[in-house]
Amino acid sequence: MPKDTATENEDPLALERQVCFALAIANRAVLSVYRPILAPMGLTHPQYLVMLALWGSTPMSVKAIGEALQLDSATLSPLLKRLETSGLIVRGRSADDERRIDVDLTDAGRDLRTRALDIPPAVVARLGASLDELEELHRVLTNINAKAVAAGALTPGGDR
């Protein structure tokens, strides 16, 4: 018996209708655009995100970086270790609170920011999307993320 196209299009479990599927596919596709742009700088995308946070404000505590990137310490610690091994950051105890670990950029980490200024336009060019489309996507995703966090995502006991 042939499937009814109208019913198929209205199926709430149709793969093509799932927000999670669209996000997962878009995430993989966009990150694959970043990969060859970041590789000459010796950065993975998660490392790039850490560097973006640090280029915005240093020094930062490990906790503040984790909050900014919505990452737990088990995910963040290996990223920081690799960035430190690469000579881009240094970690040390805070002068204000010895329990807190602060992260600061090295000269090489600060210098890398100049090269990184080429990343956003290169990504926009490779995606072939307009800046308006990307800004709208950013606005929508930021809004959805805030709603997910308000609903308990990315919190202790929530789904990480």
N, C-alpha and C positions, 0 to 999 in steps of 0.2 A: 504494500500500500504506500503510495507516494506521500512524503511529508507535506503538510500544509505550510507554505512559506510564511504566511502571516503569523501562524502560531509559533513557528520556529523563531521569527524575529522578535516575538514578545516573550520568549522563554527567559525567565529571570536567571536561569543557570547557563545560558548560552555563553560560551567562552568569550566571544567578541564583545559582550555587554559588560564584562567584569572590569571594574575600575582597577582591581589588583592586577589583573592581567595586563591592562594598558600601561600601568605604572611600571610593572616588571620589565616589559618589553622596551619601553622608552628608557628606563634606567640603563639596561644593558646596551642599547643602541647609542645613547649619549655618552656613556663612559667609554665606549669603543672609539668615539670621536676624540675624546681627551687623551687616550692612551698614547698615540704616536706624537702628540704635541708635548706631553709631559716627559716622555722617555728621554729626550736629549738633555733634560735638566736633572735626570736621575730620580724623578719623583713618580710615585704611584698616585692615583687619584686621592685615596685617603690621606696620604702624606701632604699632598697639595692643599687639602682642606685644613690640615693642621697649620701649614705655613700661612695660609690666608688669615687664619685667626691670629697668628702671631704677628703678621705684618700689620694688622689692625691695632694691636696693643701689646707691648711687651714691657716688662716681663708679665707672664700670666701664670697663675697656679695651674697645676695639672687638673684640679677640680674645675676651675673656670673654663679650661679648654674642653673638658668633657661635657660640661653644660652647654657651651656654645655649639659644639658639634653633635650633641645628643648621643654621646658615646660613653659606654661604661669603662671603668679603669682596665678591665681585662682586655678590651679591644684597643684602648688608647696606649697603654704601656708599651706594647711591642712597636707601635708606630713611632713613639717618642724615642725608643732605644735605637731604631734604625736611622732616624733623623740625626740623633746624636753621633752615632757611628759614622754617618756621612759628613759630619763636621758642620751641620747647619744650625744646630741648637746646642745649648748646654742646660743641664738640669742641676739644681742645687737647693739646699735648704733655704727657706725664707729668712731674712734677717729679722723680720717682725715676729715670726711664729715658726719655731724649729720643726713643728709637726707638718708644716706645709712645704711642698716641693714646688719651686718656681721654675719656669722654663723661659729661657731668653734666647734670642738669636745670636749667632756668632756673626763676625764680619761677612763670612761666606753666605750665611743665611740672609743677611740684610742685602747683600749684593745680588742675590738671586731674584729679589723682588723686581729689579729693573728688567731682567729677562722675562719675568712672569707677566709683565705688562702686555706682552704680545699674545698671551693665551686667550683672553676673552675675544678679541677680534678674530683670531684664528678659528676658534670654536664656532663663532657666528658664521664665518665664511664657509666652513666645512658643512655646517648644518643646512645652509642655504635658506634659513628662516629669516624673516625680518626681525629687527630689533623690537618692534611693537609686539609681534607674536611671542617672542621670548620673554618680554617684560610682563605680558598678560599671563603666560604660563607660570612665571615666577610668582605673580600675585595670587593666582588660584592655588598653586601648590603650597605656598606659605599659609594661606587661609585654611586649607584642608589639614595641613600639619598641626596648626594651632588647635583646630577642632579635635583632632585625634589625641593630642596631648591633654586637652581638657577632658576628654573621655577616658583618660587613664593610660594611654599609650606611653611607652618610654619612661615609666615610673617604676619604682620597686614594686614587684608583684605584677606589673604590666608586661606587655610583650616587647622584648628588645630585639 
